[in-house]
Amino acid sequence: ALEAAPRAQRVLQMSEELLTHLRAVNGHTSSQSIGVSCVQAAVDNLQEYCNDLEVTQLARFDRAAKESSKSARGTMRECVRTLEAFNQAGSVVKRWLSS
């Protein structure tokens, strides 16, 4: 997860840029274009993957936070590093402060 998060975010960003470019080239009304449709599907799937990965890391962090072992602290650290790729770990900070 630690390596997957920044890579997934980068691929998502590149896909969104490609989608913007394709729409500009094809015109805003041609959303039925096969290229635009395929890239939109990829963007949607990547966004869902990123959301799922973030939720999984938040759940791992929550479980580890309930423990007091050294390995739990390591898990929490790994989760925070992974979550930094999504929103500078804002989701874990928000969750931690609200509990």
N, C-alpha and C positions, 0 to 999 in steps of 0.2 A: 504494500500500500504506500509505503514511503516513497518509492520510485514511481509508482503508477499515478499518483495524484498530480504532480507537476506535468507529467507527460500528457495525461488526459486533458488537463486544463489547456496546455499548449495546442494540442490537436483540435480541441473545441474552438479555441480562439482562431486558429487558421481556417477551420471550416466555416465559422461565422464570417470571416473576411472574404472567403471565396464565395459564399452565398450572397453577400452584399455586392461583390463584383459582378457575379452572374446576373443579378437582378438589374444592375445598372446597365450592363451590356444588352440584356434581352428586353429591357423595358419593364416597368413595374407591373404591367398588365399580363405579362406572359408567365404567370406562375405555374402554368401547366407544362412548361418546358421540362423535358425529362431530366436535364442536368440540374435545374433548380430543385425539382422534386427529390432527386436522389441526395443532393447536398442537404436539403432541409431535413430529410429523414435521418441522415448521418448526424446533423446538429442535434436533432431531438434525442436520438439514441445516446449520443455523447453526454448531453445534459442530464439525461436520466442516470447514466452510469456514474457521473460525477456526484449527483445528488445521493445515490445509493451508497457510494463510497464514503461520502461525508457523514451520512447517518450511521453507517457501520462504525466509523471511527469514533463518533460521539458516544455510541453505545459502549464500545470498548473502554473509552475513557471513563464513563460513568461506572462501569463494573470495577475497573481498577481503582477508582477513587474511593470505593467502599472498603478496600483492603489497605493494610498498612505495611505490606512487605516491600522489600527492595525491588523485586521483580515487578510489582504493581506500579511503583514509581517509574520504572523503566518503560512500562507499557504506556503510562500517561504521557511521558516525554515523547515517545514515538508517535502517539496519537496527535499531540500538539504539533509536532513537526510535519506530519502528514496534512493536518488541517490548515497549516499555514499556506499551502498551495491553493486553498479555496478562497479564504477570506481573511488572511493574516491571523488565523485562529480566532476570529471574532465569535464564531458560533460556540466554541468551547469556553471562551471567556464569559460570554453571556450566560451560558448554561451553568457554569461554575458559580458565578456571582448570584444567580437566581436561586440556588439551592441552599 
